[in-house]
Amino acid sequence: MKAAFMPKDHNSYIVETIKAYGKSLMGFIRKQVNSEADAEDILQDVWYQLSNVINAQPIEQTSAWLYRVAKNKILDKHKKHR
């Protein structure tokens, strides 16, 4: 799903993005980590990063951006556990 426009209200953009991608992103993360708690932490980190980035620049392809950030957070989590 690609965001066709950037609403003036960043909060509504974030809420709509969470509604649109929350469940599928959680499933993606959950398959790659050992615990539900780790998955929730990573997902929270993704939303936090989205909230920071969205104020600085528009995101061209929301889905690709979210999954790339999630994958990087998962890799970071695996590196910490080693």
Contact map, one row per residue, 1 for C-alpha under 8 A:
1110000000000000000000000000000000000000000000000000000000001110000000000000000000
1111000000000000000000000000000000000000000000000000000000011110000000000000000000
1111110000000000000000000000000000000000000000000000000000011100000000000000000000
0111110000000000000000000000000000000000000000000000000000000000000000000000000000
0011111000000000000000000000000000000000000000000000000000000000000000000000000000
0011111101001000000000000000000000000000000000000000000001000000000000000000000000
0000111111011000000000000000000000000000000000000000000000000000000000000000000000
0000011111000000000000000000000000000000000000000000000000000000000000000000000000
0000001111111000000000000000000000000000000000000000000000000000000000000000000000
0000011111111100000000000000000000000000000000000000011000000000000000000000000000
0000000011111110000000000000000000000000000000000000000000000000000000000000000000
0000001011111111000000000000000000000000000000000000000000000000000000000000000000
0000011011111111100000000000000000000000000000000000000000000000000000000000000000
0000000001111111110000000000000000000000000000000110000000000000000000000000000000
0000000000111111111000000000000000000000000000000000000000000000000000000000000000
0000000000011111111100000000000000000000000000000000000000000000000000000000000000
0000000000001111111111000000000000000000000000000000000000000000000000000000000000
0000000000000111111111000000000000000000000000100000000000000000000000000000000000
0000000000000011111111100000000000000000000000000000000000000000000000000000000000
0000000000000001111111100000000000000000000000000000000000000000000000000000000000
0000000000000000111111111000000000000000000000000000000000000010000000000000000000
0000000000000000111111111100000000000000000000000000000000000000000000000000000000
0000000000000000001111111110000000000000000000000000000000000000000000000000000000
0000000000000000000011111111000000000000000000000000000000000000000000000000000000
0000000000000000000011111111100000000000001000000000000000000000011001000000000000
0000000000000000000001111111110000000011001000000000000000000000000000000000000000
0000000000000000000000111111111000000000000000000000000000000000000000000000000000
0000000000000000000000011111111100000000000000000000000000000000000000000000000000
0000000000000000000000001111111110000010011000000000000000000000000001100100000000
0000000000000000000000000111111111110010000000000000000000000000000000000000000000
0000000000000000000000000011111110000000000000000000000000000000000000000000000000
0000000000000000000000000001111111000000000000000000000000000000000000000100000000
0000000000000000000000000000111111110110000000000000000000000000000000000100000000
0000000000000000000000000000010111110100000000000000000000000000000000000000000000
0000000000000000000000000000010011111110000000000000000000000000000000000000000000
0000000000000000000000000000010011111111000000000000000000000000000000000000000000
0000000000000000000000000000000000111111100000000000000000000000000000000000000000
0000000000000000000000000000000011111111110000000000000000000000000000000000000000
0000000000000000000000000100110010111111111000000000000000000000000000000000000000
0000000000000000000000000100000000011111111100000000000000000000000000000000000000
0000000000000000000000000000000000001111111110000000000000000000000000000000000000
0000000000000000000000000000100000000111111111000000000000000000000001001100000000
0000000000000000000000001100100000000011111111100000000000000000000001000000000000
0000000000000000000000000000000000000001111111110000000000000000000000000000000000
0000000000000000000000000000000000000000111111111000000000000000000000001000000000
0000000000000000000000000000000000000000011111111100000000000000010011001000000000
0000000000000000010000000000000000000000001111111110000000000000000000000000000000
0000000000000000000000000000000000000000000111111111000000000000000000000000000000
0000000000000000000000000000000000000000000011111111100000000000000000000000000000
0000000000000100000000000000000000000000000001111111110000000000010000000000000000
0000000000000100000000000000000000000000000000111111111000000000000000000000000000
0000000000000000000000000000000000000000000000011111111100000000000000000000000000
0000000000000000000000000000000000000000000000001111111111000000000000000000000000
0000000001000000000000000000000000000000000000000111111111100000000000000000000000
0000000001000000000000000000000000000000000000000011111111000000000000000000000000
0000000000000000000000000000000000000000000000000001111111000000000000000000000000
0000000000000000000000000000000000000000000000000000111111100000000000000000000000
0000010000000000000000000000000000000000000000000000111111110000000000000000000000
0000000000000000000000000000000000000000000000000000010011111100100000000000000000
0110000000000000000000000000000000000000000000000000000001111100000000000000000000
1110000000000000000000000000000000000000000000000000000000111111100000000000000000
1110000000000000000000000000000000000000000000000000000000111111110000000000000000
1100000000000000000010000000000000000000000000000000000000001111111000000000000000
0000000000000000000000000000000000000000000000000000000000001111111100000000000000
0000000000000000000000000000000000000000000000000000000000101111111110000000000000
0000000000000000000000001000000000000000000001000100000000000111111111000000000000
0000000000000000000000001000000000000000000000000000000000000011111111100000000000
0000000000000000000000000000000000000000000000000000000000000001111111110000000000
0000000000000000000000000000000000000000000001000000000000000000111111111000000000
0000000000000000000000001000100000000000011001000000000000000000011111111100000000
0000000000000000000000000000100000000000000000000000000000000000001111111110000000
0000000000000000000000000000000000000000000000000000000000000000000111111111000000
0000000000000000000000000000000000000000010011000000000000000000000011111111100000
0000000000000000000000000000100110000000010000000000000000000000000001111111110000
0000000000000000000000000000000000000000000000000000000000000000000000111111111000
0000000000000000000000000000000000000000000000000000000000000000000000011111111100
0000000000000000000000000000000000000000000000000000000000000000000000001111111110
0000000000000000000000000000000000000000000000000000000000000000000000000111111111
0000000000000000000000000000000000000000000000000000000000000000000000000011111111
0000000000000000000000000000000000000000000000000000000000000000000000000001111111
0000000000000000000000000000000000000000000000000000000000000000000000000000111111
0000000000000000000000000000000000000000000000000000000000000000000000000000011111
